[in-house]
Amino acid sequence: MPTPFEGYEVEARLRPSAEAYRFDLDQALSSMVALEAKVPTDAYTAAILGTERVGNGVVIGPGGLVLTMAYLITEAEDVVLTRNDGRRVHAHVLGLDARSGLGLVQALEPLDLPVMTIGSSKDLDAGASVIAAGAGGRAHAVAGKVLARIPFAGYWEYFLDDAIITAPAHPHWSGAALIGPKGDLVGLGSLTLEGRDQSGEARPLNMFVPAELLPPILDDLARGRAPHPPRPWLGVFAQEVEDHVVVVGISPKGPADRAELRAGDLILAVDGMPVSDLAEFYEKLWSLGPAGVSVPLKILREGDAFEVEIRSMDRANLLKKRRLN
């Protein structure tokens, strides 16, 4: 029977060698599990993220506590974890954090796997050696380097002030562990990005969420509580184009949809304050108050500028509620 990590093998020349590290590489890699999540077809995120999602998770607690990316398990009703030896264990969703993008699941049977210690990426500078590891053992791990520490603004109303960018890219990055020099967890795989090498050729990179974002919210996530008050959400997909914030899509049933914003609109200002990039847009949006606050926007559409006031909301109100197991 095929396993969910088959087909995501790393090129042999890019795999880590156990002799190059002072920790037990194979033990660290055995803390990884593949994660499969099934989402109902009528779930709010089904159209965007799909109804069948596959990624990775990291065992961070002896009782079967597993860290993964929140988007893999948002609105999931069925979660299955697969160990490197192919054994499958069902799990349920515990909690999600929209700010960091991290999520927790709980295995419903003993995983009997080692726990990876939660570390910190604060001392990882550009050039630091790391391992990006998915489920499946050494054939699914990449020996890489940190390329940069940068702010990252996502088009879906998401911002990290200190994202970790690495290369070479892992072929199965979602929920992959970023393992530091001590063998501990220093980041979790979120995205693949496109970069350029010295010759100008395009090459894929990975973006990791720093592991130090987890400990302050771990207890809340494990108890199924929201770790932060919800930020105001508009339901816009936006990109930066030549010093402008451009709407490229609208989330259905969201505040921007109700206010009839359109793809192609330029967001010139938030509450009278000009914005020219996503980071400015989010900073000014989130500074207005909690979810539900009214958001005054200045919009440019087909050469005409106008003002619109949109009542924000908590995005979680559109999601299917998790079933308690």
C-alpha positions in Angstrom: 0.0 0.0 0.0 1.5 3.4 -1.0 2.3 5.8 1.8 1.5 9.5 1.6 5.1 10.5 1.5 6.0 8.4 -1.5 6.8 10.5 -4.6 8.3 13.3 -2.5 11.8 11.8 -2.3 14.8 14.2 -2.2 17.6 13.9 -4.7 20.3 11.7 -3.2 23.0 14.4 -3.5 20.9 16.8 -1.3 20.2 14.4 1.6 21.9 14.9 4.9 24.6 12.6 6.1 24.5 11.4 9.7 28.2 11.9 10.1 27.9 15.6 9.6 25.8 16.2 12.7 26.4 16.0 16.5 22.9 14.7 17.1 21.2 11.4 16.2 19.9 12.3 12.7 17.7 9.2 12.3 16.1 9.7 15.7 15.2 13.3 14.8 13.8 12.2 11.5 11.7 9.5 13.1 9.7 12.3 14.9 8.1 13.2 11.6 4.7 11.9 10.4 2.8 12.4 7.2 -0.5 14.0 7.7 -3.7 13.5 5.6 -6.7 15.6 6.3 -10.2 15.3 4.8 -12.5 18.4 4.7 -16.2 18.4 3.9 -17.1 19.6 0.4 -19.3 22.3 1.9 -16.5 23.7 4.1 -15.6 27.4 3.6 -12.0 26.6 2.7 -12.7 23.6 0.5 -12.8 25.6 -2.8 -9.4 27.3 -2.0 -7.4 24.6 -0.1 -9.2 21.5 -1.4 -11.0 18.7 0.4 -8.0 16.3 0.6 -4.8 17.9 2.0 -1.5 16.1 2.5 1.5 17.4 4.4 3.7 16.7 7.4 3.6 16.9 11.2 6.2 16.9 14.0 5.7 15.0 17.2 6.3 17.5 20.0 4.6 15.8 23.0 5.0 12.2 24.4 1.2 11.8 24.4 1.0 12.1 20.6 0.8 15.9 20.3 1.7 16.8 16.7 2.5 20.2 15.3 1.6 21.1 11.7 0.5 24.0 9.5 -3.0 25.3 10.3 -4.1 25.4 6.6 -3.7 21.6 6.4 -6.2 21.0 9.1 -8.6 24.0 8.9 -12.2 22.5 8.9 -10.8 19.0 8.8 -13.2 16.3 10.0 -10.8 13.3 9.5 -7.0 13.4 10.1 -4.7 10.4 9.7 -1.0 10.4 10.7 1.4 8.0 9.0 4.7 7.0 10.7 7.9 6.3 8.6 7.2 2.6 8.8 3.8 3.0 7.3 1.7 2.6 10.4 -1.4 4.8 10.3 -3.0 6.5 13.3 -6.1 8.6 13.4 -6.0 12.0 15.1 -8.2 15.0 15.8 -7.7 18.7 15.5 -6.9 20.5 18.7 -6.3 24.2 17.8 -5.3 26.6 15.1 -3.5 30.0 15.2 -4.3 32.4 12.3 -1.4 34.7 13.3 1.5 32.3 13.1 -0.2 29.8 10.8 0.5 26.9 13.3 -1.9 24.1 14.3 -2.0 21.1 16.6 -3.5 17.7 16.3 -3.7 14.9 18.9 -3.1 11.3 17.9 -5.9 9.0 19.1 -3.6 6.1 19.7 0.0 6.0 21.0 2.5 6.9 18.2 5.5 5.4 20.0 7.8 8.0 18.4 10.5 10.2 19.9 9.6 13.8 20.6 11.4 16.6 18.8 12.5 19.3 21.2 11.1 22.8 20.4 14.0 25.1 19.9 14.5 28.7 18.7 15.6 30.1 15.4 16.8 33.4 16.9 20.5 32.5 16.5 20.1 31.3 12.9 21.6 33.8 10.6 22.1 33.7 6.8 24.4 30.8 5.9 23.5 28.6 8.9 23.2 24.9 8.2 19.8 23.4 8.7 17.8 20.3 7.7 14.4 20.5 6.1 12.6 17.2 6.9 9.4 15.6 5.9 8.0 12.2 6.8 9.7 9.2 5.3 13.2 9.2 6.8 16.5 10.4 5.3 15.3 10.0 1.8 12.8 12.8 2.6 15.2 15.3 4.2 17.2 18.1 2.6 20.6 19.4 4.0 20.3 23.1 3.4 21.2 26.7 4.4 19.3 29.7 5.7 19.4 32.3 3.0 17.7 35.2 4.8 15.5 36.3 7.6 12.9 38.7 6.2 9.4 40.0 6.9 6.8 38.1 4.9 3.4 39.4 3.8 1.0 36.9 2.4 -1.8 37.8 0.0 -4.4 36.2 2.3 -4.1 38.8 5.1 -1.1 37.2 6.8 2.1 38.7 8.0 5.3 37.4 9.7 7.8 39.9 10.8 10.7 37.4 10.7 10.3 34.5 8.3 13.1 32.0 7.6 14.0 31.5 3.9 16.0 28.4 3.1 17.4 26.5 0.1 17.4 24.0 -1.5 13.6 23.7 -1.4 12.0 20.6 0.0 9.6 18.8 -2.4 7.1 18.2 0.4 7.5 21.4 2.4 4.1 21.8 4.1 4.5 21.1 7.8 8.1 20.0 7.3 10.5 20.4 10.2 13.4 22.8 10.1 16.0 21.1 12.2 18.8 23.2 13.7 22.4 22.4 14.6 21.3 20.9 18.0 18.8 18.6 16.4 15.8 20.6 17.7 12.9 22.1 15.9 13.6 25.7 14.8 10.9 26.2 12.2 7.9 24.7 10.4 7.5 24.6 6.6 4.8 26.9 5.3 5.4 27.8 1.6 7.5 27.4 -1.5 8.7 30.7 -3.1 10.5 31.5 -6.2 14.0 33.0 -6.0 16.9 33.6 -8.3 20.4 32.1 -8.3 23.6 34.0 -9.1 23.0 33.5 -12.8 19.5 34.8 -12.7 17.8 31.4 -13.1 14.6 30.8 -11.2 14.9 28.3 -8.3 12.4 27.3 -5.6 12.9 28.3 -2.0 11.1 27.5 1.2 9.6 29.8 3.9 9.5 28.5 7.5 7.6 29.8 10.5 10.0 30.3 13.4 9.5 27.7 16.2 9.8 30.3 19.0 6.3 31.5 18.0 4.8 28.2 19.4 5.7 28.1 23.2 3.7 31.3 24.1 0.5 29.8 22.5 1.0 26.1 23.0 -1.2 25.7 26.1 -4.1 27.6 24.4 -3.8 25.6 21.2 -3.6 22.3 23.1 -6.8 23.2 25.0 -8.6 24.3 21.8 -8.7 28.0 22.8 -7.9 30.9 20.5 -4.4 32.1 21.5 -5.1 35.7 20.4 -8.1 38.0 20.0 -9.2 37.8 16.4 -7.9 40.5 14.1 -10.3 42.4 11.8 -10.6 40.5 8.5 -11.8 41.8 5.2 -11.6 38.8 3.0 -9.4 40.3 0.3 -6.6 38.6 -1.6 -4.0 41.4 -2.4 -0.6 41.8 -4.0 2.0 44.5 -4.3 2.3 46.0 -7.8 4.6 49.0 -8.4 4.1 50.5 -4.9 0.3 49.8 -4.9 -1.8 47.3 -3.0 -4.0 45.6 -5.7 -7.0 43.4 -5.0 -6.6 40.2 -7.0 -9.5 38.3 -5.5 -12.3 38.3 -3.0 -13.3 35.7 -0.4 -17.0 34.8 -0.9 -19.4 35.9 1.9 -16.6 38.0 3.5 -16.8 41.7 4.3 -15.1 42.8 1.1 -17.5 40.7 -0.9 -20.5 42.3 0.8 -19.0 45.7 0.1 -18.7 44.8 -3.6 -14.9 45.3 -3.8 -13.5 43.8 -7.1 -10.4 42.3 -8.4 -8.4 45.1 -9.9 -9.3 47.7 -7.2 -6.3 49.6 -5.7 -6.4 50.2 -2.0 -4.9 53.7 -1.6 -5.5 54.3 2.1 -6.8 52.8 5.3 -8.6 55.2 7.7 -7.0 58.1 5.8 -3.5 56.7 6.0 -1.8 55.9 2.6 -0.6 52.3 2.0 1.8 51.3 -0.7 2.6 47.6 0.3 0.9 44.7 2.0 2.8 45.2 5.3 1.5 48.8 5.6 -2.0 47.7 4.6 -2.1 45.0 7.3 -0.5 47.1 10.0 -3.0 49.9 9.5 -5.9 47.5 9.2 -5.1 45.5 12.4 -4.4 48.7 14.3 -8.0 49.9 14.0 -9.2 47.5 16.7 -10.6 44.0 17.1 -12.6 42.0 14.6 -15.9 43.7 13.9 -14.4 47.2 13.7 -15.4 49.4 10.7 -12.6 49.9 8.2 -12.6 53.1 6.1 -10.8 52.5 2.8 -9.9 54.7 -0.1 -10.3 52.7 -3.4 -9.2 53.5 -6.9 -11.2 51.7 -9.6 -10.8 52.4 -13.3 -9.5 55.9 -12.6 -12.1 56.9 -10.1 -11.2 57.2 -6.4 -13.9 56.7 -3.8 -14.3 56.0 -0.1 -15.9 52.9 1.3 -16.4 51.7 4.9 -16.4 48.0 5.5 -17.5 46.2 8.7 -14.7 43.7 9.4 -15.3 40.3 10.9 -13.7 37.3 12.6 -12.8 34.9 9.7 -13.4 31.9 12.0 -17.1 32.7 12.0 -17.3 31.4 8.4 -15.5 28.1 9.2 -17.2 24.8 10.1 -17.0 24.1 13.8 -14.8 21.3 14.8 -16.4 18.2 16.2 -15.3 17.2 19.7 -14.0 13.6 19.9 
